[in-house]
Amino acid sequence: MITSQRSGISFAPENTGTICAIEDDRALTWSELDDLSNRFGSSLERFGIRPGDVVAIRLHTRIEWLIVNLGIAKVGAIAVAVNFKLAPPESTYILKDCKVRAAIVDDADPTPLVEAWSELDLAAIITLDQRVAGAHLFEDLLTEGKPEARQADDFAPIIIYSSGTTGAPKGAPLGEWQSTPDSDVRRDYSLSVNFDGAVAGSGSSMLINLPMHHGAGPGYTRSTLLAGGMVIFQRRFDPEDVLRLIELHQVTHWIAVPTMLQRVLSLPEETRSHYDTSSMKFILGGAAPFAPHLKEQITDLFGEVLHEIYGCTEAGMMSGATPNDLRERPTTSGRAFRHVDLKIVDEVGTELPAGSTGEIVARTPVVIRGYIGRGPLESGKVLPGGFYRTGDVGHLDEDGYLYIYDRITDMVIAGGANIYPAEIEAVLDTHQDVELSAVVGVPHDELGEQPVAAIQLRPGASLTADELLSYCNGRLAKYKWPREFHFVDQIPVSPMGKLLKRELRKDLL
């Protein structure tokens, strides 16, 4: 039945009976989303949640995330995204750090969290799927909540916490910027970041299977729905199920990290060929570099659909590469989006000429003002003129194309020579028997540091250190060759596919 009543969600289509989200065999229409988020918002108000209060969302990638986020938005509150893999003490640290007033979780056994959080004097702890003493069941709140119309002009502002790969997690409040851009600038920046409308809009569907405690999952859920598209949620990533969902729902867009695509491409050929993926028009890739050979494999399976993006939580999206860019410059991360200025600087912040290697700094409309509870960003993180220091090493060519080498903190200095582990990994990862590699620097009495490599082999593969050294010969300068190879069952990576080198370095020392 066609529904045309006015929605409390200002960006909903005129036909509110249209489906906005699908997960497994469940579909959610705009009118249902409006009603359920009204009810959830009503329950939050009943618990005393007021504008500006912070509500923690510790949920998997699922339909309920939409209801919860818009319910928070409708009462003027702020959401903080909490990693569902964190242990109770780790998540408790985040709740304390940003002064959370209420929290919602969907853990299979939420009892340890409820017990840990009961000491925080929260207004409410809410659970999905499991009824637990000391917590309210989400389904009950939807039944008890009042359906009176509430307005939402956007999704709730979100606080994203860093992964803690370089220290204690810090909360970045997205929306609290160094300077407030006017609406036209922000709108045009958003359009540019979305490749001028190429990201999912009306009539398209975006597969969302990234975790919702990072910026990309919520960000592209938001941009897809604001543009009139539909989101397809996959609660837990499964490579073959990705292909099934693409065929079943005629998915046109997918935001993914390299490890996801690598796992899809590692499926047997007979499995991949069983599914029709011709509906796919646009794969947005980021969070970690895509090796050139991986880009070629993506093109072989899906066609020329890969768009690569570069950005960070603190400064937003900075550059993007189209399929044409990647065809002509396979290792580029593209050019700066509109309203973004990129520079390469030396150790003291002096700008370097094109072609020079140094730290990437960026001025964007969305550089955050500071971290939760820590005041403004320290002067060492923001250069004069508002340029954010990314901590990444790279260069810009004469045409403004960006090339990223590595993290400054991951760079190995061996006998005075700068060695970028990502460059070595890009070679090792092309070996047919290597599933994943990670290179770190370890202390060396004579050289100061030396590169060593951890190697995760493909299932059933066999390889020796000598064979890998032979493979490096002719592909890497000899001073870059790893001095040791450690064959491991699993290289630690974050949910976003980033190598956890601090953890790996501890294991190798």
Helices and strands as residue ranges (DSSP letters): E 19-23, E 26-29, H 30-46, E 54-58, H 63-74, E 78-81, H 88-97, E 100-105, H 111-117, G 118-120, E 124-127, E 136-137, H 138-144, E 158-161, E 171-173, H 183-193, E 205-208, H 216-226, E 230-233, H 239-249, E 253-256, H 258-265, H 269-272, E 282-285, H 292-302, E 306-312, E 316-321, H 323-328, E 335-336, E 341-345, E 358-363, E 382-383, E 387-396, E 402-407, G 408-410, E 412-414, E 417-419, H 421-428, E 434-444, E 448-457, H 465-472, G 478-480, E 484-487, H 501-508
